[in-house]
Amino acid sequence: MPAAALTIGLLIASNVFMTFAWYGHLKFRAAPLLTVILVSWGIAFFEYLLQVPANRIGYGTFNAAQLKTIQEVITLSVFAIFSVTYLKESLGWNHVAGFTLIAAGAFFIFHKW
């Protein structure tokens, strides 16, 4: 599998874990804070098992700024899906506009000048 595809696939998977670690507990507001912190750390462990190899594999095919940009675009994409499907929150025009501006930033990072 090409390094770029493997990197992006691992980053997508890691972001699913990261998003649940950071925001999944919001549906469990009655759970004690220490409990949700420990559960989040446990979930984040799996995020790191995917994220660290993704960056290690991808570095060289991508530079560090490109890896970070890929990560941020994936993060926002995964979060948007998570927010709508899991948290049942809607995305407004302002969210779409903000995400579009971030995607425009990705263009500048990857464009050969």
Contact map, one row per residue, 1 for C-alpha under 8 A:
11101100000000000000000000000000000000000000000000000000000000000000000000000000000000000000000000000000000000000
11111100000000000000000000000000000000000000000000000000000000000000000000000000000000000000000000000000000000000
11111110000000000000000000000000000000000000000000000000110010000000000000000000000000000000000000000000000000000
01111111000000000000000000000000000000000000000000000000010011000000000000000000000000000000000000000000000000000
11111111100000000000000000000000000000000000000000000000000000000000000000000000000000000000000000000000000000000
11111111110000000000000000000000000000000000000000000100110000000000000000000000000000000000000000000000000000000
00111111111000000000000000000000000000000000000000001110110000000000000000000000000000000000000000000000000000000
00011111111100000000000000000000000000000000000000000100000000000000010000000000000000000000000000000000000000000
00001111111110000000000000000000000000000000000000000000000000000000000000000000000000000000000000000000000000000
00000111111111000000000000000000000000000000000001101100000000000000000000000000000000000000000000000000000000000
00000011111111100000000000000000000000000000000001100100000000000000001001000000000000000000000000000000000000000
00000001111111110000000000000000000000000000000000000000000000000000000001100100000000000000000000000000000000000
00000000111111111000000000000000000000000000001001000000000000000000000000000000000000000000000000000000000000000
00000000011111111100000000000000000000000000011111100000000000000000000000000000000000000000000000000000000000000
00000000001111111110000000000000000000000000001000000000000000000000000001100100000000000000000000000000000000000
00000000000111111111000000000000000000000000001000000000000000000000000000000100000000000000000000000000000000000
00000000000011111111100000000000000000000011011000000000000000000000000000000000000000000000000000000000000000000
00000000000001111111110000000000000000000011001000000000000000000000000000000000000000000000000000000000000000000
00000000000000111111111100000000000000000000000000000000000000000000000000100110010000000000000000000000000000000
00000000000000011111111110000000000000010010000000000000000000000000000000000000000000000000000000000000000000000
00000000000000001111111110000000000000111111000000000000000000000000000000000000000000000000000000000000000000000
00000000000000000111111110000000000000010000000000000000000000000000000000000000000000000000000000000000000000000
00000000000000000011111111000000000000000000000000000000000000000000000000000000000000000000000000000000000000000
00000000000000000011111111110000000000000000000000000000000000000000000000000000000000000000000000000000000000000
00000000000000000001111111111000000100010000000000000000000000000000000000000000000000000000000000000000000000000
00000000000000000000001111111000000000000000000000000000000000000000000000000000000000000000000000000000000000000
00000000000000000000000111111000000000000000000000000000000000000000000000000000000000100000000000000000000000000
00000000000000000000000111111110000000000000000000000000000000000000000000000000000000000000000000000000000000000
00000000000000000000000011111111000000000000000000000000000000000000000000000000000000000000000000000000000000000
00000000000000000000000000011111000000000000000000000000000000000000000000000000000000000000000000000000000000000
00000000000000000000000000011111101100000000000000000000000000000000000000000000000000000000000000000000000000000
00000000000000000000000000001111111100000000000000000000000000000000000000000000000000000000000000000000000000000
00000000000000000000000000000011111110000000000000000000000000000000000000000000000000000000000000000000000000000
00000000000000000000000000000001111111000000000000000000000000000000000000000000000000000000000000000000000000000
00000000000000000000000000000011111111100000000000000000000000000000000000000000000000000000000000000000000000000
00000000000000000000000010000011111111110000000000000000000000000000000000000000000000000000000000000000000000000
00000000000000000000000000000000111111111000000000000000000000000000000000000000000000000000000000000000000000000
00000000000000000000000000000000011111111100000000000000000000000000000000000000000000000000000000000000000000000
00000000000000000000100000000000001111111110000000000000000000000000000000000000000000000000000000000000000000000
00000000000000000001110010000000000111111111000000000000000000000000000000000000000000000000000000000000000000000
00000000000000000000100000000000000011111111100000000000000000000000000000000000000000000000000000000000000000000
00000000000000000000100000000000000001111111110000000000000000000000000000000000000000000000000000000000000000000
00000000000000001101100000000000000000111111111000000000000000000000000000000000000000000000000000000000000000000
00000000000000001100100000000000000000011111111100000000000000000000000000000000000000000000000000000000000000000
00000000000000000000000000000000000000001111111110000000000000000000000000000000000000000000000000000000000000000
00000000000001001000000000000000000000000111111111000000000000000000000000000000000000000000000000000000000000000
00000000000011111100000000000000000000000011111111100000000000000000000000000000000000000000000000000000000000000
00000000000001000000000000000000000000000001111111110000000000000000000000000000000000000000000000000000000000000
00000000000001000000000000000000000000000000111111111000000000000000000000000000000000000000000000000000000000000
00000000011011000000000000000000000000000000011111111100000000000000000000000000000000000000000000000000000000000
00000000011001000000000000000000000000000000001111111110000000000000000000000000000000000000000000000000000000000
00000000000000000000000000000000000000000000000111111111000000000000000000000000000000000000000000000000000000000
00000010010000000000000000000000000000000000000011111111100000000000000000000000000000000000000000000000000000000
00000111011000000000000000000000000000000000000001111111110000000000000000000000000000000000000000000000000000000
00000010000000000000000000000000000000000000000000111111111000000010000000000000000000000000000000000000000000000
00000000000000000000000000000000000000000000000000011111111000000000000000000000000000000000000000000000000000000
00100110000000000000000000000000000000000000000000001111111100000000000000000000000000000000000000000000000000000
00110110000000000000000000000000000000000000000000000111111111000010000000000000000000000000000000000000000000000
00000000000000000000000000000000000000000000000000000011111111110010000000000000000000000000000000000000000000000
00000000000000000000000000000000000000000000000000000000111111100000000000000000000000000000000000000000000000000
00110000000000000000000000000000000000000000000000000000011111100000000000000000000000000000000000000000000000000
00010000000000000000000000000000000000000000000000000000011111111110000000000000000000000000000000000000000000000
00000000000000000000000000000000000000000000000000000000001111111110000000000000000000000000000000000000000000000
00000000000000000000000000000000000000000000000000000000001001111111000000000000000000000000000000000000000000000
00000000000000000000000000000000000000000000000000000000000001111111100000000000000000000000000000000000000010000
00000000000000000000000000000000000000000000000000000000000001111111110000000000000000000000000000000000000011000
00000000000000000000000000000000000000000000000000000010011001111111111000000000000000000000000000000000000000000
00000000000000000000000000000000000000000000000000000000000000011111111100000000000000000000000000000000000000000
00000000000000000000000000000000000000000000000000000000000000001111111110000000000000000000000000000000010010000
00000001000000000000000000000000000000000000000000000000000000000111111111000000000000000000000000000000010000000
00000000001000000000000000000000000000000000000000000000000000000011111111100000000000000000000000000000000000000
00000000000000000000000000000000000000000000000000000000000000000001111111110000000000000000000000000000000000000
00000000000000000000000000000000000000000000000000000000000000000000111111111000000000000000000000000110010000000
00000000001100100000000000000000000000000000000000000000000000000000011111111100000000000000000000000000000000000
00000000000100100010000000000000000000000000000000000000000000000000001111111110000000000000000000000000000000000
00000000000000000000000000000000000000000000000000000000000000000000000111111111000000000000000000100000000000000
00000000000000000000000000000000000000000000000000000000000000000000000011111111100000000000000000000000000000000
00000000000100110010000000000000000000000000000000000000000000000000000001111111110000000000000000000000000000000
00000000000000000010000000000000000000000000000000000000000000000000000000111111111000000000000000000000000000000
00000000000000000000000000000000000000000000000000000000000000000000000000011111111100000010000000000000000000000
00000000000000000000000000000000000000000000000000000000000000000000000000001111111111000000000000000000000000000
00000000000000000010000000000000000000000000000000000000000000000000000000000111111111100000000000000000000000000
00000000000000000000000000000000000000000000000000000000000000000000000000000011111111111100000000000000000000000
00000000000000000000000000000000000000000000000000000000000000000000000000000001111111111110000000000000000000000
00000000000000000000000000000000000000000000000000000000000000000000000000000000111111111000000000000000000000000
00000000000000000000000000000000000000000000000000000000000000000000000000000000111111110000000000000000000000000
00000000000000000000000000100000000000000000000000000000000000000000000000000000011111111000000000000000000000000
00000000000000000000000000000000000000000000000000000000000000000000000000000000001111111100000000000000000000000
00000000000000000000000000000000000000000000000000000000000000000000000000000000001110111110000000000000000000000
00000000000000000000000000000000000000000000000000000000000000000000000000000000001100011111000000000000000000000
00000000000000000000000000000000000000000000000000000000000000000000000000000001000100001111111100000000000000000
00000000000000000000000000000000000000000000000000000000000000000000000000000000000000000111111100000000000000000
00000000000000000000000000000000000000000000000000000000000000000000000000000000000000000011111110000000000000000
00000000000000000000000000000000000000000000000000000000000000000000000000000000000000000011111111000000000000000
00000000000000000000000000000000000000000000000000000000000000000000000000000000000000000011111111100000000000000
00000000000000000000000000000000000000000000000000000000000000000000000000000000000000000011111111110000000000000
00000000000000000000000000000000000000000000000000000000000000000000000000000000000000000000111111111000000000000
00000000000000000000000000000000000000000000000000000000000000000000000000000000000000000000011111111100000000000
00000000000000000000000000000000000000000000000000000000000000000000000000010000000000000000001111111110000000000
00000000000000000000000000000000000000000000000000000000000000000000000000000000000000000000000111111111000000000
00000000000000000000000000000000000000000000000000000000000000000000000000000000000000000000000011111111100000000
00000000000000000000000000000000000000000000000000000000000000000000000010000000000000000000000001111111110000000
00000000000000000000000000000000000000000000000000000000000000000000000010000000000000000000000000111111111000000
00000000000000000000000000000000000000000000000000000000000000000000000000000000000000000000000000011111111100000
00000000000000000000000000000000000000000000000000000000000000000000000000000000000000000000000000001111111110000
00000000000000000000000000000000000000000000000000000000000000000000110010000000000000000000000000000111111111000
00000000000000000000000000000000000000000000000000000000000000000000000000000000000000000000000000000011111111100
00000000000000000000000000000000000000000000000000000000000000000000000000000000000000000000000000000001111111100
00000000000000000000000000000000000000000000000000000000000000001100100000000000000000000000000000000000111111100
00000000000000000000000000000000000000000000000000000000000000000100000000000000000000000000000000000000011111110
00000000000000000000000000000000000000000000000000000000000000000000000000000000000000000000000000000000001111111
00000000000000000000000000000000000000000000000000000000000000000000000000000000000000000000000000000000000001111
00000000000000000000000000000000000000000000000000000000000000000000000000000000000000000000000000000000000000111
